[in-house]
Amino acid sequence: MEEQKPSEGKNTGMAIVAYFLFFVPLLTDAKEDPFVKFHVKQSLLLVLAMVASAVVGIVPIIGWVIALIAPIVIFVLWIMGLINAIGGKMTPVPLIGQFAEQWFKF
């Protein structure tokens, strides 16, 4: 997906907070900022990916392997999203980021 430039009135601080506690920006006036919404959706998707990897980890053998590898991959994606927020970019995280806009309509 092509990198998008955020609007001029972006709230970088709240976009960064979204990667630590995704729901906090939704409780403030920053919820109206498209830049913040984008990063909240990316963060929420990463949280759901982590929960899904934990659920898959219940399955013997193949699930255990996935449960060992997935948190490392998700952590790397989280770092990439955080760097994008710090840099003021609206770039989806690789692999799963493109689904955030499709799945979350807030």
Protein Blocks (a to p, Z undefined) as FASTA:
>chain_A
ZZddddfkbcfklmmmmmmmmmlmmmmmklmpmklmmmmmmmmmmmmmmmmmmmmmmpgh
jlmmmmmmmmmmmmmmmmmmmmmmmnopacdcehjlmmmmmmpcZZ
